[in-house]
């Protein structure tokens, strides 16, 4: 084989390697998304750890402070912490059931009067959240299918993984997201995502004095805590998947 032939052969080999590693990147990225989806699914039965965060963030005192200042609905501060936690569980159940039941959530104040928990703008926002959860659920299912089918095929074909390259690609992507979050600020990122995701004419920001929903969630503090455990859980699942791959493809 002449020099030109050898160069063409080397080019084809190199191209094939990059193609297979690109396939592995797609599969690994899909597996990461599916892992985060799995973490989300594991958080739902325990209401995203609200009972834990209720204690850690002293949400009860937060409700005691802002409940009496609510401009629309009074008496929420007179409700027990167990009822606060149960009502949050009701919201979780509703947003995972296409928004059904949001209008029916209520509590009984200190005088025995039954009051609706959510005002119409809050119901509309939580319906938007329910719609988003539906979309994310389908996305997680698609990611799981891509990860499962892709893994099965590539493992069966014994396509090796260049772990250093994949670590650079995935690590660089995650580091980039982290850097943007640090530079912009977690709260600003949180607000910007809301602007992008939710309809422009739908309210998503609520002052504590206007919203029992916002008060009981101590927004955005609660979301930061939940996000931390969701990501941590997703990374654990993803690392278990990586360990599985290393066993299936020794020497990669």
C-alpha positions in Angstrom: 0.0 0.0 0.0 1.4 3.4 -1.0 1.5 6.4 1.3 -1.7 7.9 -0.1 -3.5 4.6 0.5 -2.2 4.4 4.1 -3.3 8.0 4.7 -6.8 7.3 3.4 -7.0 4.2 5.6 -5.8 6.1 8.6 -8.3 8.9 7.9 -11.2 6.3 7.6 -10.1 4.7 10.8 -9.9 8.0 12.6 -13.3 9.0 11.2 -14.9 5.8 12.3 -13.5 6.3 15.8 -14.9 9.8 16.0 -18.3 8.5 14.7 -18.5 5.8 17.4 -17.5 8.2 20.1 -20.1 10.7 18.9 -22.6 7.8 19.2 -21.4 7.1 22.8 -21.7 10.8 23.7 -25.4 10.8 22.6 -26.0 7.6 24.5 -24.2 8.9 27.6 -26.0 12.3 27.5 -29.3 10.5 27.1 -28.4 8.3 30.1 -27.6 11.4 32.1 -31.0 13.0 31.3 -32.7 9.7 32.0 -30.9 9.5 35.4 -32.1 13.0 36.3 -35.6 11.8 35.3 -35.2 8.8 37.5 -34.2 11.0 40.4 -37.3 13.1 39.8 -39.5 10.0 39.9 -37.9 8.9 43.2 -38.5 12.3 44.7 -42.2 12.5 43.8 -43.5 9.8 46.3 -41.8 11.7 49.2 -43.1 15.1 47.9 -39.6 16.2 47.0 -38.5 16.0 50.6 -40.8 18.9 51.7 -41.2 17.6 55.2 -37.4 17.6 55.6 -36.9 21.0 54.1 -39.8 22.3 56.1 -37.7 21.7 59.2 -34.3 22.6 57.8 -35.5 25.9 56.3 -37.8 26.8 59.2 -40.7 27.2 56.8 -43.2 27.1 59.7 -41.7 30.4 61.1 -41.8 31.8 57.6 -45.5 31.0 57.3 -46.1 32.5 60.8 -44.4 35.7 59.6 -46.1 36.1 56.2 -49.4 34.3 56.6 -51.0 37.1 58.6 -49.8 39.6 56.0 -51.5 37.9 53.1 -53.7 40.4 51.3 -56.3 37.9 50.1 -56.5 34.8 52.4 -56.0 34.9 56.1 -55.6 32.1 58.7 -53.0 29.9 57.1 -50.6 30.6 59.9 -53.2 29.0 62.3 -52.9 25.7 60.5 -50.6 23.0 61.9 -47.3 22.1 60.3 -48.7 18.6 59.5 -51.5 20.3 57.5 -48.9 22.6 55.7 -47.0 19.5 54.7 -50.2 17.7 53.6 -51.3 20.6 51.5 -47.9 20.7 49.7 -48.4 17.0 49.0 -51.7 17.9 47.5 -50.1 20.3 45.2 -47.5 17.7 44.2 -50.2 15.2 43.5 -52.2 17.6 41.4 -49.3 18.8 39.2 -48.4 15.2 38.5 -52.1 14.5 37.6 -52.3 17.1 34.8 -53.4 19.8 37.2 -56.5 18.1 38.4 -57.6 19.0 41.9 -55.8 22.3 42.2 -59.0 24.3 42.7 -60.1 21.9 45.4 -57.2 22.4 47.8 -58.4 24.1 51.0 -57.7 24.5 54.7 -59.6 25.3 57.8 -58.5 28.4 59.7 -58.5 28.9 63.5 -62.2 29.9 63.5 -63.3 26.7 61.7 -63.8 28.4 58.3 -62.9 26.5 55.2 -60.8 28.5 52.8 -59.4 27.8 49.3 -55.6 27.6 49.3 -54.9 28.9 45.8 -56.0 32.0 44.0 -56.8 31.8 40.3 -53.3 33.2 39.2 -51.7 30.5 41.3 -53.9 27.8 39.8 -53.0 29.0 36.3 -49.3 28.9 37.1 -49.5 25.4 38.7 -51.4 24.2 35.6 -48.5 25.5 33.6 -46.2 23.5 35.9 -48.3 20.4 35.4 -48.1 20.9 31.6 -44.3 21.3 31.9 -44.1 18.1 33.9 -46.0 16.2 31.2 -43.5 17.4 28.6 -40.5 16.6 30.8 -41.9 13.1 31.5 -42.1 12.4 27.8 -38.6 13.8 27.3 -37.3 11.5 30.1 -39.0 8.5 28.6 -37.4 9.3 25.2 -34.0 9.8 26.8 -34.4 6.4 28.6 -35.2 4.6 25.4 -32.3 6.2 23.5 -29.9 5.3 26.4 -31.2 1.7 26.7 -31.3 0.9 23.0 -28.0 2.7 22.3 -26.3 1.0 25.2 -27.5 -2.4 24.2 -26.4 -2.0 20.6 -23.0 -0.5 21.3 -22.2 -3.0 24.0 -23.3 -5.9 21.8 -21.0 -4.5 19.0 -18.2 -4.2 21.6 -17.7 -0.5 20.7 -15.1 0.8 23.2 -15.6 4.0 25.1 -12.8 6.6 25.2 -13.5 7.6 28.8 -11.1 10.6 28.8 -12.8 12.1 25.7 -16.3 11.5 27.1 -15.3 12.9 30.4 -14.1 16.1 28.7 -17.2 16.4 26.6 -19.7 15.7 29.4 -17.7 17.4 32.1 -17.1 20.5 29.9 -20.9 20.7 29.2 -21.8 20.5 32.9 -19.0 22.8 33.9 -20.2 25.3 31.3 -23.7 25.2 32.8 -22.3 25.6 36.3 -20.1 28.5 35.2 -23.0 30.3 33.6 -25.1 29.8 36.8 -22.3 31.2 39.0 -21.6 34.2 36.7 -25.3 35.1 36.2 -26.4 34.1 39.6 -28.7 31.1 40.6 -31.7 33.3 41.3 -31.4 35.2 38.0 -31.0 31.9 36.1 -34.1 30.6 37.9 -36.1 33.6 36.9 -34.9 33.6 33.3 -35.9 30.0 32.9 -39.4 30.9 34.1 -39.5 33.7 31.4 -38.5 31.3 28.7 -40.7 28.3 29.8 -44.0 29.8 30.9 -46.5 31.8 28.8 -45.8 35.5 28.7 -49.2 36.5 29.9 -49.2 34.1 32.9 -48.0 35.3 36.3 -45.3 33.1 37.7 -43.7 35.5 40.3 -45.7 35.9 43.5 -44.9 38.0 46.5 -45.3 36.3 49.9 -48.0 38.8 50.8 -50.1 37.8 47.7 -49.6 34.0 47.6 -49.9 31.2 50.2 -48.3 29.0 47.6 -45.2 31.1 47.5 -45.2 31.4 51.3 -45.5 27.7 52.0 -42.7 27.0 49.5 -40.5 29.8 50.8 -39.7 30.4 47.2 -37.1 30.3 45.8 -35.2 28.8 48.7 -37.1 25.5 48.7 -36.5 25.0 45.0 -32.7 25.4 45.5 -32.8 22.6 48.1 -34.9 20.3 45.9 -32.7 21.0 42.9 -29.6 20.1 44.8 -31.0 16.7 45.9 -32.5 16.0 42.4 -29.1 16.6 40.8 -27.3 14.6 43.5 -29.7 11.7 43.0 -29.4 11.9 39.3 -25.6 11.8 39.4 -25.7 8.7 41.7 -27.9 6.9 39.2 -25.7 8.0 36.3 -22.5 6.8 38.2 -24.2 3.4 38.7 -24.9 3.3 35.0 -21.2 4.1 34.3 -20.1 1.3 36.7 -22.4 -1.1 34.7 -20.8 0.0 31.4 -17.3 -0.6 32.8 -18.3 -4.1 33.7 -19.8 -4.8 30.3 -16.8 -3.3 28.4 -13.7 -4.1 30.4 -10.6 -2.5 29.1 -12.4 0.5 27.7 
